[in-house]
Amino acid sequence: MGNNHKHLQDECIRVQKVYDWVTDALNVRKTVSFTPEQIAAIEDALDDPSRRPVRIVTKVPKTPPAFPLSNETNDACAEHFLCEQVGEKRNVTVALNGGFTEAQLVDLLFTTDIKVQVVDRNGVIVTEMLVNASVFESFVLCYPDGTDLYCRITKILSRVPSGTVLLNSPAPTSFPIDITFCVDIQVEAEVKLEVLAKFCSPRENDLNAEESGGEYCPEVVFPQQCPDIYPRPGCLCRASGEASGLTNEDDGATETGRAGVIVNLCPNDQLSGSKFRFTLNETGYTATEFTQDTLCCDEYHGGLKLTVSGRGTMDSSGEHYDFNLALVQTTDGNQFEVELIKKGKKVFSTGVVSADTGEISVENCLQHH
């Protein structure tokens, strides 16, 4: 860029801000029944050696491309498939990251028509019908007043689990179809932003205009954001695997024995969905919550060190303890340390354990993007 940036100036742009973004795959099984006339036509084809075997073919509607994102595209495809909101959104309180936050609950209906054909070995259609399938699902979203919901069906899949080939009479009177809706849900609002991603406001009408008395026009207020819900903070590093080693009082252990850890931290570069389990001899502990603000990733002796804290329960008693976890991977191998905390006081520590069995991989997330 050189010195060209010195000639830039602040600009205010109009953009669609994403308040929440969720994707999902929704499944439904539909039972399709043939009419007596259709069964007779199928059995006629099965009785003809030149036409059998016959096949059941399902054809799903073609979905629009991922972009542009607008309801106009969905409206154009409403004849073949549809996503629509049912009823009004409701305000709810949900547990998140060890606390509670406000969100909105919305019910969505996904509908499509699938063409089912029975064709003989020559590709001639024996019979066909349209099958309607629907899925009703509730979503918890950051959907404050002033924002718009965009609901898209990005792909529709269908499968006949019982098999598609019919060899001989009698023909089945019915068969199942498994339908999958791939859905993309976004909550957006039109906002005014500076290039450096800050909200900007319209200028006052102060050019050749005299200020008049009376009431003032209201300030421009953008919909309240939901930072606890979306976008969620990512991870600087991830860890996965299992390892064990012997604890040693000289290394800070409060109990001696064989300690083991099984981890899968930041599997999708986010702390949600992470897993951690710890064992010492016959005692087990499983994490149930992870605290995002405690997640750290640092260089350590030519390798990486990941630390995180959270909360979990003892497998045998169900008693709750907070935990601190440290994982290290260097060219010399793995080390780990687990601390259990009750009411702010450390009640147990493995000390620093050098793993002699298994392996834990600690990777920098930024190197994979």
C-alpha positions in Angstrom: 0.0 0.0 0.0 3.0 2.4 0.6 1.9 5.9 1.7 -1.4 5.7 -0.2 -3.3 5.1 3.0 -2.5 8.7 4.0 -5.0 9.9 1.4 -7.9 7.7 2.7 -10.7 9.2 4.6 -13.4 7.8 6.9 -16.5 6.7 5.0 -20.0 5.7 6.2 -21.4 2.6 4.4 -24.8 1.0 4.5 -24.5 -2.8 5.1 -26.5 -5.8 6.3 -25.1 -6.7 9.7 -25.4 -10.4 10.7 -26.8 -10.7 14.3 -27.0 -14.5 14.2 -26.3 -17.3 11.8 -27.3 -20.9 12.2 -27.1 -23.9 9.9 -28.7 -27.3 10.5 -29.8 -30.6 8.9 -33.4 -31.6 9.7 -34.5 -35.1 9.0 -38.0 -36.6 8.6 -39.2 -40.0 7.4 -42.3 -40.1 5.2 -44.3 -43.3 4.4 -45.5 -43.3 0.8 -48.5 -45.5 -0.1 -49.4 -46.7 -3.6 -53.0 -46.6 -4.8 -54.6 -49.9 -6.1 -54.3 -48.6 -9.6 -50.6 -47.9 -9.2 -49.9 -51.3 -7.6 -51.6 -53.0 -10.6 -49.4 -51.0 -13.0 -46.3 -51.9 -11.1 -47.1 -55.6 -11.0 -47.9 -55.6 -14.7 -44.3 -54.3 -15.3 -42.9 -56.9 -12.9 -44.6 -59.7 -14.7 -43.0 -58.6 -18.0 -39.4 -60.0 -18.2 -38.5 -57.3 -20.7 -39.4 -54.6 -18.2 -38.3 -55.9 -14.8 -36.7 -55.1 -12.5 -38.3 -51.7 -11.8 -36.8 -49.0 -9.7 -38.2 -46.3 -7.3 -36.7 -42.9 -8.2 -37.0 -39.8 -6.0 -36.5 -36.3 -7.5 -36.0 -33.4 -5.2 -36.4 -29.7 -6.1 -33.3 -27.8 -7.2 -32.3 -25.3 -4.6 -31.0 -21.8 -5.4 -27.3 -20.9 -5.0 -26.0 -19.7 -1.6 -25.9 -16.1 -2.9 -27.4 -13.6 -3.2 -29.1 -13.8 0.2 -32.6 -12.5 -0.2 -36.2 -13.7 0.3 -36.9 -12.9 -3.4 -35.0 -16.1 -4.3 -37.1 -18.1 -1.8 -40.3 -16.6 -3.0 -39.5 -17.7 -6.6 -39.1 -21.3 -5.4 -42.1 -21.3 -3.1 -44.0 -23.5 -5.5 -41.5 -26.4 -4.8 -40.2 -25.8 -1.3 -40.8 -23.2 1.4 -39.4 -22.1 4.8 -41.6 -19.9 6.9 -42.0 -18.6 10.4 -45.0 -19.8 12.4 -46.3 -17.5 15.0 -44.5 -14.7 16.8 -41.0 -14.9 18.3 -40.8 -15.2 22.1 -38.2 -13.8 24.5 -36.4 -16.5 26.5 -33.5 -16.8 28.9 -30.9 -19.4 28.0 -27.9 -20.8 29.8 -24.6 -20.0 28.0 -21.0 -20.1 29.0 -21.8 -20.7 32.7 -24.3 -17.8 32.8 -27.6 -16.6 31.4 -28.4 -14.4 28.4 -31.5 -13.1 26.7 -32.5 -14.5 23.3 -35.5 -15.2 21.1 -37.3 -18.4 20.4 -38.8 -18.8 16.9 -40.7 -21.7 15.2 -40.0 -22.5 11.6 -41.7 -24.8 9.1 -39.9 -26.3 6.2 -41.9 -27.9 3.4 -41.2 -29.5 0.1 -42.7 -31.6 -2.7 -40.7 -34.6 -3.9 -41.5 -36.4 -7.1 -41.6 -40.2 -6.8 -41.4 -42.3 -9.9 -41.4 -46.0 -10.6 -39.5 -46.7 -13.8 -38.8 -50.0 -15.6 -35.5 -51.2 -16.8 -35.9 -49.2 -20.0 -36.4 -46.0 -18.2 -40.1 -45.8 -19.0 -42.2 -44.4 -16.2 -44.7 -46.9 -14.8 -46.3 -44.5 -12.3 -45.5 -41.3 -10.5 -46.8 -39.1 -7.7 -45.9 -36.0 -5.7 -45.1 -36.5 -2.0 -45.3 -33.6 0.5 -42.9 -33.5 3.4 -42.6 -31.0 6.3 -40.4 -30.4 9.3 -41.4 -28.2 12.2 -38.4 -27.0 14.3 -37.8 -24.4 17.0 -34.6 -22.2 17.0 -33.1 -20.1 19.8 -31.6 -17.0 18.0 -30.3 -13.5 18.6 -33.4 -12.0 16.9 -34.0 -8.6 18.6 -36.7 -6.1 17.4 -35.6 -4.2 14.4 -33.9 -7.2 12.7 -35.1 -9.4 9.9 -35.1 -13.2 9.7 -33.8 -14.9 6.5 -34.7 -18.6 6.3 -33.2 -20.6 3.4 -33.3 -24.2 2.3 -29.9 -24.8 0.8 -30.3 -28.4 -0.2 -32.9 -31.2 -0.1 -31.8 -34.8 0.1 -34.0 -38.0 -0.2 -33.3 -41.7 0.2 -35.3 -44.9 0.2 -33.8 -46.9 3.1 -35.7 -50.1 2.2 -34.0 -50.2 -1.2 -35.0 -48.9 -4.6 -35.1 -52.0 -6.8 -38.2 -54.2 -7.1 -37.5 -57.6 -8.6 -40.8 -59.6 -8.4 -44.4 -59.4 -7.6 -46.2 -58.7 -5.4 -45.4 -55.0 -5.3 -45.2 -53.3 -1.9 -48.2 -51.3 -0.9 -46.0 -48.6 0.8 -42.4 -47.7 1.4 -40.5 -45.1 3.5 -38.5 -42.1 2.3 -35.9 -40.3 4.4 -35.8 -36.6 3.6 -33.2 -34.2 4.9 -33.6 -30.4 4.8 -30.2 -28.5 4.8 -31.2 -25.1 6.3 -29.4 -21.8 6.7 -30.9 -19.2 9.0 -29.6 -15.7 9.4 -30.8 -12.7 11.4 -29.8 -9.4 9.8 -30.5 -5.7 10.0 -29.5 -2.8 7.8 -27.0 -0.6 9.6 -24.6 2.2 8.8 -21.0 1.4 9.5 -17.6 3.1 9.3 -15.0 1.1 7.3 -13.3 0.2 10.6 -16.5 -1.6 11.7 -18.1 0.9 14.0 -21.6 2.2 13.9 -22.0 5.6 12.4 -24.9 8.1 12.6 -26.5 10.3 10.0 -25.3 13.9 10.0 -27.5 16.6 11.3 -29.5 18.6 8.8 -27.4 21.7 9.5 -26.8 23.1 5.9 -28.7 26.2 5.2 -31.4 25.3 7.7 -32.5 27.3 10.7 -33.1 25.4 13.9 -36.8 25.5 14.8 -38.4 25.1 18.2 -40.6 22.3 19.4 -40.0 18.6 19.5 -36.8 17.0 18.1 -36.7 14.0 15.9 -35.7 10.8 17.6 -32.1 9.6 17.5 -31.2 6.7 15.2 -30.9 3.6 17.4 -29.8 0.3 16.0 -31.2 -3.0 17.3 -29.5 -4.2 20.4 -26.8 -6.8 19.6 -26.4 -10.2 21.3 -22.6 -10.6 21.7 -23.0 -13.6 24.0 -24.8 -15.5 21.2 -23.2 -14.4 17.9 -20.6 -13.9 16.7 -18.9 -16.2 19.3 -15.2 -15.9 20.2 -13.0 -18.4 18.5 -10.0 -20.4 19.7 -6.4 -19.7 19.2 -5.5 -23.3 19.5 -7.1 -26.8 19.8 -6.2 -30.0 21.5 -7.3 -33.6 21.1 -6.2 -37.1 22.1 -5.6 -39.0 25.3 -2.6 -39.6 27.5 -1.6 -40.8 30.9 1.3 -40.8 33.3 2.3 -41.2 36.9 1.8 -38.4 39.4 4.6 -37.4 41.7 4.5 -35.5 45.0 7.8 -33.8 44.0 6.0 -32.3 41.0 3.2 -30.9 43.1 0.7 -33.9 43.2 -1.6 -34.2 46.2 -2.2 -37.9 45.4 -0.1 -40.5 43.7 -1.2 -42.9 41.0 -1.8 -43.1 37.3 -3.5 -40.0 36.0 -5.1 -39.9 32.5 -6.8 -37.3 30.4 -9.1 -37.5 27.3 -9.6 -34.2 25.5 -11.2 -32.7 22.5 -11.0 -29.0 22.9 -12.1 -26.5 20.3 -13.1 -29.2 17.7 -14.6 -26.5 15.4 -12.3 -23.7 16.4 -14.9 -22.8 19.1 -15.0 -23.9 22.7 -18.6 -25.1 22.4 -18.8 -28.8 21.9 -15.5 -29.4 23.7 -14.9 -32.5 25.9 -12.6 -33.2 28.8 -12.4 -36.3 31.1 -9.8 -37.0 33.8 -9.1 -40.2 35.8 -6.8 -41.0 38.7 -6.6 -44.7 39.5 -10.3 -45.6 39.9 -11.7 -42.1 40.2 -13.2 -40.2 37.3 -14.1 -36.6 36.6 -16.0 -35.2 33.5 -16.2 -31.5 32.5 -19.6 -30.1 31.9 -18.8 -26.4 31.2 -15.8 -24.5 29.8 -15.2 -20.8 30.5 -14.2 -18.9 27.3 -12.3 -16.1 29.0 -9.9 -18.6 30.6 -8.8 -20.2 27.3 -5.1 -19.4 26.6 -2.6 -20.6 24.1 1.1 -19.8 24.6 4.4 -20.9 23.1 6.2 -23.2 25.5 9.8 -24.5 25.1 9.4 -24.7 21.4 5.9 -26.1 21.5 2.5 -25.0 22.6 0.7 -24.8 26.0 -3.1 -24.7 26.2 -4.8 -23.8 29.5 -8.6 -23.6 30.2 -10.9 -23.7 33.2 -14.4 -24.7 33.8 -16.8 -26.9 35.8 -17.6 -30.6 36.0 -18.7 -33.5 38.2 -17.2 -36.5 39.8 -18.4 -39.7 38.0 -19.1 -41.6 41.2 -20.8 -39.0 43.5 -22.0 -36.4 41.0 -20.3 -33.8 43.2 -19.5 -30.5 41.4 -15.9 -29.1 41.2 -14.3 -26.4 39.2 -11.2 -27.3 37.3 -8.0 -25.9 35.8 -6.4 -27.8 32.9 -3.0 -27.3 31.3 -1.8 -29.3 28.3 1.7 -29.1 26.8 3.1 -30.6 23.6 6.7 -30.2 22.7 9.3 -32.2 20.8 9.9 -34.0 24.1 6.3 -35.2 24.3 3.2 -34.3 26.4 2.8 -32.9 29.8 -0.5 -32.1 31.6 -1.8 -30.8 34.9 -5.3 -30.9 36.4 -6.5 -29.0 39.5 -9.9 -29.4 41.1 -11.3 -26.5 43.1 -14.1 -26.4 45.6 -15.6 -23.1 46.8 -12.5 -21.2 45.5 -10.0 -23.5 47.3 -7.7 -26.0 45.5 -8.5 -29.5 46.9 -6.6 -31.6 44.4 -3.8 -31.4 41.9 -2.0 -34.0 39.7 1.1 -31.7 39.6 2.9 -31.7 36.4 2.5 -35.2 34.8 4.8 -36.3 32.0 2.8 -38.6 29.7 4.3 -42.0 29.1 1.3 -43.5 27.3 -0.8 -42.0 24.5 -0.5 -38.7 22.8 -2.3 -35.3 22.8 -2.0 -33.0 19.9 -2.0 -29.2 20.6 -2.3 -27.1 17.4 -2.5 -23.5 16.5 -5.9 -22.8 14.9 -4.6 -19.8 13.0 -2.2 -22.0 11.0 -5.1 -23.8 9.4 -6.9 -20.8 7.9 
